[in-house]
Amino acid sequence: MQNNRRTSSRQPAKKAAKAERKPKSVASPALPVRIAFLGGLNEVGKNMTLYEYGDDMFIVDCGLAFPDTEMLGVDLVIPDFTYVERNREKIRGIVITHGHEDHIGGLVYLLKTVNIPVYATRLTAGLIEGKLAEHGILNDVRINCIEAGDTIKLGQFEVEAIHVNHSIPDSVGLAIKSPAGVIIQTGDFKIDSTPIDGEIIDLARFSELGKQGVLCLLSDSTNAVRPGYTESEKKVGETFSDLFAKARGRRIIIATFASNIHRVQQIMNIAKDMGRKVALSGRSLEYVVEKAADLGYLNVPDNLLVSIDSVNNYPADKMVIITTGSQGEPMSALHRMAFSEHRRVSIIPNDYVIISATPIPGNEKTVGRVVDELLKLGAEVIYEKMYDVHVSGHACQEELKLMLGITKPKYFIPVHGEQKHLRRHSALAQSMGIPRSNIIIADNGKQVEITDNKISVVNEVPAGKVFVDGYGVGDVGSIVIRDRKRLSADGIIVVAVTLSQGLIVNGPEVITRGFVYVRENEELIETISSSCEKVINDCLYDGITDHNSIKNRIRDEASRLVYERTKRNPMILPIIMEV
C-alpha cells in the first residue's frame, strides 16, 4: 500500500534531513515457486499439477487415463499420490479446471487417501459429486463452488478463475498469484467466437494480466501440431442439420463423448425441429444429461426424451439415439450395438450411424473394428473426416500463439500432451520471441523451480502410473502386467505333485492353459511330466526338501524342455503339496 503521510512543512529542515538518512526497511526477497508434475506430460490424460510456495501447496486437477492395449485387465490409470500423501499437512486444496475425466477421474481415489477442500465451478462440482456418491464418500468431502472471476485464497497463493471455451461448459483457466509472481495455467481451452452458450473466452482478462506481468505460462499443447484455428462447435450443428436431412426415413444413432453437453444440446434442438424423439444409451451419458439439465446448462425440450426401452415403439424416421462409445470402448453402448450384444437396441439395415468424435491416439483400431461391424450389419456409418461431425475442444497453433502474445510470459512450460506436442508448442513460443533458455519441456515426476531470474528443473518427485483393476487400486503393478502379457502370449503350464515323507505319492500332473491342445500333444505333456519327476527324485535323493528349491528346479527343467521342443516360453507354475 502506498504511504500517503507527508512530512510537516513546519518541521525544521535539519530534522527532515535526518529523517531522510534513516535506513529504510528492505522487504525480504520472494521465495521460488515450485511446480511438480504428477501427470499430463508426455501422455494424453492423467493431468495433475502440484504448486508449492514456502509451506503452502495446492493441486490443479486430478485426472485419469484409459489403459492402452499393453495394460491387460486394467480398468483405469491414475496418478501416483505418494508425494501428495507425504505433504498432506501442507496441501491447502485442489482446484479443478473442468469436468472431463482426464481432469477429474482420479479425484475420488485421491480424496480417499487425502481429504482436502475441492474448488470447482458448478457443473464440474456436480459431476464430481456423482463420483463421490458412487464411492460412498460424498458426505466426507468439502466441495466449494466457484465462478469465473472468483479468487480463492490458498495459503500464500491466490488463485483466480478465468472463463475459457472448451468442449464442456464451465471451464476455467487459472491465474496463480504468489509473492514470486503470477503464473497462468490455461487448462484445456480453445478460442471460440461463436460458442453454444454465448460466453466467449475472457481474452481481456488474460491480456490485462499480461500487461501487469506474467512470470510463467503453462498452456494446453494437445493441438500444438495442428496449424490454423480450431473450428467453432456451431460448425458441427450445421453439419448435423444436413445429415439429419439426408437420413430421411432412417433411424439416426449418434455416438459422442458423454461430457460434450454443447453437442448434445445441438442434437436435441435439431431432433425437435425435425419431429424426432431422442433416447439416451450409456450410464455416463444419462447422468451427465440429467445433472446438466438440473443445473441449467442443458435445455431439454418438453416431451423430447424417451426411454431407451421404448425406441422400437417409434417409427425409424422419428427416432434419434445418442450413445456413448465414440472411442470404440469394449463395454460402451455403441460397441455392444455393433456386436449385437445390446439388450435394447439392435442395429438394422439402413440405420444411420454418426460417430461424432476423432479417435484418441491409440484408439484407431478399436474404432475401426466398431465401424466394420456396423457396416456388416447394414448400417451407413459417418465417421472421422467424412463430414464435419466433430471439432476439437483444444486450441490450434494460431490460438496458442495468441495466448502467448497477450499474456507475454517471461517463462513458458508447455503441458497436456505427448512429446511431439510439447516440442511443437515450445517452437511456437520461440517464434513468439521467448528465448529457448526460458522454456522448460518437463516430464512427469520433475519439479520445476521458478524465480524472477531463473527457471530450472531442481528435483524429482514420485510420479507414475497406478493401475485400477476392479476394486483394487495399485495392487496390479508392472510384475502382474508382465505376467498377464506372458500368459496372453504363451499360456501357462501347471506342474502339480504330492509328496509324503520324502517320496512322490501322486504326480507330477501337467495341466496347461493357452499353451497347446493336450489331446494332440500327449507325448509332449508326458515328456514334461517324466522330466519333472526325475528332477524331483534327484532333489529328494540329494536331501533337498525345501519346496522353493524344488520348485525352481522344476521350473528350470520344464522351461528348458518346452523351449527346446516348441520355441515358446509359457509361464511354468509348480505346485507342491505335502501330506
N, C-alpha and C positions, 0 to 999 in steps of 0.2 A: 504494500500500500504506500502511495506517495506521502511523504511528510509535508504537511501544509503549514507547520509552525514557522514563524519568521522571527528573526532577532529584533528586539525593540529598537526603534530609531533613537531612543534616549540613552541606550546603553553606550558607555564610553568606548571609543574606538579601540583602546588598548585591550580591554577585556574581550571585545569582539575578536581581536586578532588571536588572543589566547584560545578562544573557543574554536577558531578555525584550525589551530595547530593541534587540537585534541585528536588522538588517534581514533579512527572510525572502526567499528566492529566489522569484521570480514566474515561473510557467510561461508560456512564450510562447503567444500565442493560436493557436488551431487555424486552419489554412488552410481555405478554402472547398472543398467538394466540387463538382466539375463533372460534369454528365451530358450527353453528346452523343447525340442520337437519330439513328441511321443508317437506321432503318426501323421500320415498325409504327405510325406515326402518320398519321392521315388516309388510311388504307388498311387492308385486311384481309390480313395476311400480311407476309412480309419483315421479321420482328421482329429488331432488333439495337440494343443499347444499350451505350454505352461510358462507364465511370466513370473519373474522374481525381481523384487527390489528390496534390499535390506532383509528384514524378517517377514516381509509380506509376499504372498504368492496368490495367483488366481489362474484359472484354466479357461481356455476358449475351446468349446466344442468337445465332444467325446463320441466319435462315430464308430462304425463297424465297416468291415469289408466282407464281401462274399468269397467263399473259398474257390480256388482255382481247381483245375482237373487233377492236380497232384495231391490235393488235400483230401484223401479218400475218407468219406464218412463224416467230415467236418461240416457243421451247420453254419457257423458264423466265425469271423475272425475279429477280435477286439484288441485294443492296445494293451501293453503291459503296464499295470498300475503301480509297479514296485516303487518308483521314485515319488509318486504322489503319496503312497502309504507311509513312506519314510518321513515325509514332511507334512503330515496331516495337520499338525498344530499350526502351521503357517498358512494353510490354504484358507483364503477368505471367501471363496465362492467360485462358481463356474458360470460363465456367460455363454449362451448358445446363440449362434448367428441365424439359424433357420432349421426347419423341421425335417430335412432329409435324413435318411438312415445313415449316410456316411458322416453325419454330424451329430446325431442323437442316439444312434443304435447301440452304442456301448455304455450309455449313461446309466442305465439301470444296474449294470454289473459293477460300475464304479461306486454308485451310491449304496450298494450292499456292503461295501468294504470301508468307504469313507463318506460319512454323511455330512455334506456341505450344502449351503444355500445355492439354489439354482435361479438364474435370471434369464428370462426368455420373453419374447413377445407373445401375445395372447394365443394365436393359432399354434405356435411352436409349443407353448406351455400345455395346450390342450392335447396335443399329440403325445407329449411326454407323460402326461397324467395317465393316458390309456396304457402305456407300457408299465408304469409303476403299479397301476391297479392290477394288471395281469400277473405281475410278480409278487403282489401282496405287500408292497411297501409304500403305497401312496400316502398313508397317514403318517409315515415316519419322515417324510421329506418336505422341506420348506421350498415351495416354488413361488418366486416373485415375478409378477407380470410387469413388463416394461413396454414402452413405446419408443418409436424413433424420436430422437430429440432428448430423451431422458439421459441423465448421468448417474452412474452407480458409484458409490464410494466403497472401495475395497482396500482397506489399509491406506497405504500411501498412494495407491492407484485411484484415478478417476476414469471411469470407462463410459464414453458417450456412444449411444447407439445412433447410427445414421442409416436412413432408408436407402435400400438398393433394390434393383429389379433382379429377379431370378425366376425359376420355373415353379416356385411355390410362394404364396403371399407371405407378408410379414417378415421378409428377410432384411437383415441389417448388416452393415459393416460396423467396425468399431474404431473409435479414436481413443487410444490408451495414453493417458497423461500421467506423468510422474515427474519428480524433481529433475530427472535426467533429460526430459524432453517428451515430445509427442510421437507415438508410434501408431500408424494406421494399419489395421488388418481388414482387408476388404470383405472377407468371407467370399462365398460364391456370388458372382454378380455378372450382369450384362447391362448395357445401356439401351433401354427400350423406350423409344419416344412415343409409342402408342400402346402402352401396357393395358391389359384387360381391365385391371382395377383402377386405371386412370392416374396412378401415382408414379410419376417419373422419378428415377434415381436422384437423390439430393446432391447433384454436382456442385451446387452453390456452396454447400457446407464443406465438401471436400476441398473446393477451391479456396475458401476462407481459411481453412486450416493450413493449406499450402502457403498462403501469404503470411500467416503467422509463424510458420516454420515447422517442418516435419522432420524429425530425426531419422525415422526409418519407415519404409513402406513394405508390408507383407501382402502380396497380391496374388489372386487366383490365376493359376497357369494352365488350367485344363485345356483351353483352346488356343494356347500360345503359338501353335504351329499352323493355325488357320489364318490366312490373310483376310483383310476387309473387316466387315461388321457382321454381327450376328443378326439374323432376321428377327422381326417382331413376332410375338406369339399370335398376333392377329392374322399373319400370313397363313397359319395353319387353319384358322377358322374359315378363311376364304377357300382354301383347298377342300376342306370338309364339305362346304356348301356345294362345290362342283361334284365331288364324289357321291354325295347323297343323291344328287340329281341323276347321276349315271347309274346308280344302283337300281333305279326304277322299282320293279316288283320284288326285289330280293331282300332278304334279311341282312342287316348290317351288324357286324361284330367288330368292335374297335378295342385293340389292346394298347394300353398306355400305362405310364407309371401311376401308381395309386395316389401319390402326393401331388400330381400335376393338376391342381384344382382349377386353374385357368382353362386348361384344355377340356376338363370335364364340363365346365360351365359352357364352353362354346358348343360342345357336342349336344348338351341338353337344350340349349337355345335353338339350334338348327333342327333337332328332332321335333321340338314343339312346333316350329314353323312349318314342318313338313308332315305334321299329323301322326308322328310315330310315338310310341311308348318307349321308355328306357328301363332296362333291367341291369342290375349290377351283379357281377360274379367275381368273387375274391374277397376274403375276410378283411384284408387290409384296406381294400378299396371301399368296402361298405363302411368301415369305421371312419376313414378319413372324410368321406362324403357326409356322414352323419355329424361328425364333430365340426366340420367346416360350415355346414348349414346352421347348426345350433349357434355358432359364434358369429354368423352373419357374413362369412367370407364366400359363401356359395348360395346362389338364389335358385332354389329348386321350384320350377313352376308347379302349380297345383295339379294333382291327378296325373303327373307325368310318370313318376316311378311306379313300377310294378314288381312283384316278387319274381325272382329267378325261377321259382317253381311253376309260374303261370305263363312262361314265354310261349309254350306250344298252344295256348288258348287264343293267341292273336295271329292274324294273317302275317305272312312274311314281310309284306311291304309296310306293316305298321309297327315293326319292332326294331329296336337298336339295343344291342348288348354291349355294355362297357365292361371290360375284363382286365385282370392283371395277367402278366406273363409276356410282356413285350420283350423280355430278355431270354425267353425260352426256358425259364427255370423249371426243373423237372416236376415240382409239386404245384406249379401255378395252374390257374384255371384254363388258360389258353392251351398249355401243354396237354392237360387232361382231355380237353376237347379234341385236339389234333390226334391223340392216340386212342380216341373213343373210350376214355375212362371217366368222363364227366357224368355224374349221375343225373343231371337235369338238362344238359344241352348236348345234342348230337349234331355234328356237322352234316349238312345235307348238300347235295349238288346245287350250285349257283349261290351258296352263301357268299356274301361279300365281306371279306375279312381285311381290315386295315390295321397294320402294325405301326402305331404312331410313336416310334422311338428308333434311335440309332443304336445298334449293338454296342455295349460297353466292350472295350478291348478285351479279347479272350472269350467273348460270348458268341462270336460269329457262327461257330459250328452248331451250337445248341439252337440258335435262332434259325439257322438254315435247315436243321432237321425238322423243326416245327413247321416251317413253310412247306417243306417237301410233303409232310404228312397231310397237311391241309389241302394241298393240291391233289394228292392221291384220292382224297375224299370228294373231289369235285368242286371245291370252293375256288373262287377267284381271290387272289391274295395281293394286296397292295403293300409294299414294304420298301424300306430303305429309301433310295433316291428316285424311285419310280415317279413319285409326286412329292410336293412339299407337305408331307404329312407329319413332319417333326422339325422343330427348331430347337437349338441348344439353349440352355439357361446360362451359358458361360460366355464371357467376353472374348471376341477375336482380337487380332493384332491391333487394329486401329483404335478399338476401345481401350485396350490395355495401355497403348501409348498415350491416349487422352488422360487416363487416370494418372499415369506417371507425370504427364505435363502439368496437370492442375495441382497435384499435391507437392511437386518439387522436392522429393525426399533427398536427404543427404546420403542415406544408405538404403540399400534395397535387398530384400530377400524374396525370391520367387517361391511360392508354396503351392500345394494342391496339384500334384501331377507327377508323371514319370520323369526320368532323367531328360528325355528329349524335350519335354515341355518346359522344365526348369531352365535348361540351357538356352532354348529359344527365347524365353522370356528375359533371361539375362542379356541376350544380344539386343533385344528391343530396348532395354533400359540403357545399354551403352549407346545405342543410336540416338537416344534422347539426351545424351550428354552426361550420364552418370559414369564416373570412372570405374574401370574393372576392379580396382582395389577397394571400391566402396560397395561391392556386391558380394554376397555370400550365397553359394549354392550348397545348402546344408543337406543333412540326411537325418533320418530318424535316429534318435539317441545322441545327437550333437547338441551341445549347449552353446549358444552364441551370446557374446557379451558386447554391449554397445555403450560407448561413451560419446561425448561430443566430438572427440577427435580420433576415434578408432572403432572398428568393428572386427571381431575375430571369433573363431571357434576356440573356446577355452577349456571345454570339459566334455566328458561323455557320461551319459546317464543311462540307466536300464531302459531299454525300449525294444520291443519286438512284437511278435505275433503270439497271441494267446488264443487257443482254439476252444470253441464252444461246441460240444457234441452232446446233444440231448440236454440233460440236466447237469452234465459235467462241464466245469469251466477250468481250463488249464490242466486237466488230468490227461489230456491227449497231447503229447509232445512230439518232438522230432523222431524219437525212437519208435513210438507207436505208429506214426505215419510211415516210417521206413518199413516196419513190419507189415503194415497193410499193403504197401506197394509191392513188397516181395510176395505176399500171399496172392495178390491180384495177378502178379506176373507168372509165378511158377507153382503156386499152390503150397500144400503142406503135407508132410509125412509124419504120422504119429507112430512111434515105436513103443509099445506097452509091454512090460514084463513084470511078473510077480516073483519075488524072492522069499525064501524061508530058510533061515539057519545056514546061509551061505550057499544055497542051491537054487536053481531055477525050477519053480514048480508050475509055471504057466508062461507061455510065450517064448520068444518075443512075437507079439502080434503086430503086424504092419497095417496101418489104416491110412488111406490117402484121400485128400480132397483137392480137386483142382490141379492134380499132377498128371495122372494117367488114368485111363479107364481100366479098372482092375481086371475084369474078365478077359481083356485082350492082352494083359501084361502079367499073367500069373507067374511066369518064370522069373521076371524081374523082381516081383514082390517076394517070392520065395528066396531069391538070392540075397536080398536085403535082410530078410529075417535070419537066414543062416549065418551071414557075416556078423550081424549084431549079436547073435547067440555066442559065436566064437569069442567076440570081444568081451562079452560079459563073463564067460567062463574063464578067460585068461586073467581078467581082473580078480575074480574070486580066488583063482589058484595062486595069484601073487599076493593075496591077503588084502587087496584093496576093497574096502567095504563102504567107503564114503560115497553116498549117492551122487553128489555133484561130479566127482571124478569119473564115475562110471558113465554118467550122462554125457559128459564131454567126449569120452572115447566113443560112445555110440554115435554121437553127432558127427564126429570127425570121420568115422568109418562109413556111415551111411552117406554123408555128403560126397566123400571121395568116390564111392561106388556109383552113386546116381549120376554124378557129373561125367564120370568115365563112360557110362552107358548111354546117357541121354544129352549131355552138354547142357543140363539145366541145373538151377540152384534153388530147389524148393526149400521152404523152412522145415527143419528137422526138429521135432519135439519129442524127446524121450520122456517116458513116464515110468517110474519105478515104484512098485507097491511092495510093502513088506508085510508078511503075515506070520 
